[in-house]
Amino acid sequence: MEHSTGFVLAVDAVTRHVNSARPDAPVRPDRPRPPRLAPTRLATAAALRRLADRMEPRPARVPTCQS
């Protein structure tokens, strides 16, 4: 019995998924959301950039030829 129930659920899920790509599918507009955690994201990005600059090896200096 459990296999037939799984089959019915799978067919239903696949049908809903395939029909959602149709051109006449219903469309729900996205709700406008205010940006959350923007200052935290900027601070984290700056901290990670400083850490990457500190850890990344610097290119070797090119010796100058002086005669």
N, C-alpha and C positions, 0 to 999 in steps of 0.2 A: 503494500500500500504506500510506503513512503516514497517509492520511486515514481509512482504515477502523480502524486501530489507535487513533487519536485518538477516533474515534466510540465505540468499545467502552469506552475508559477514561472518557470523559465520561459515558456512560450508567451505568456502574458507580458513578462518583462521585455522580451525581445521585440514583441509587437509594439509596445509603447515606445521603446527606444527608436525603432525604425520609423514609426509614424511621426515622431517629434521632428524629424528632418524634412518633413514635407513643406512645400511653400505655403500652404494654407494652414499650417499649424498655429495654434493660439500662441500669442506672444504676451508675456507679462513684462511691463516696463520695470527697470531696476529702480529701487528706491534711492533717492539721493542721500548719501551718507556723509557726514562731516569727517574730515581726516582725523583718525585717531592715532595717538602716540607719535605725532609728527616730530615734536622736539626730542623725544626719546630716540627715534630712529636716526635723526640727524646726529645726535651725540654719540650714538653707537657707531655710526658710519665713520665719524671723525676719529674715534678711539681706535677702531680697527685699521684705519688708514695709517695712523701714527705707529701702531704696532707693526704693520707690514713694512713701513719705511725703516723701522728700526731693525727688523729681522732680515730684510733683503740685503744680500751682499752688494757692495758697491763695485762698479767695474774697476778693473786694475788700471793704475796710472800708466800712461804711455811714457816711457823714458825718452827724454829729448837728447838728441845727439849734439853735443857741444864739442867743437873742434878746438 
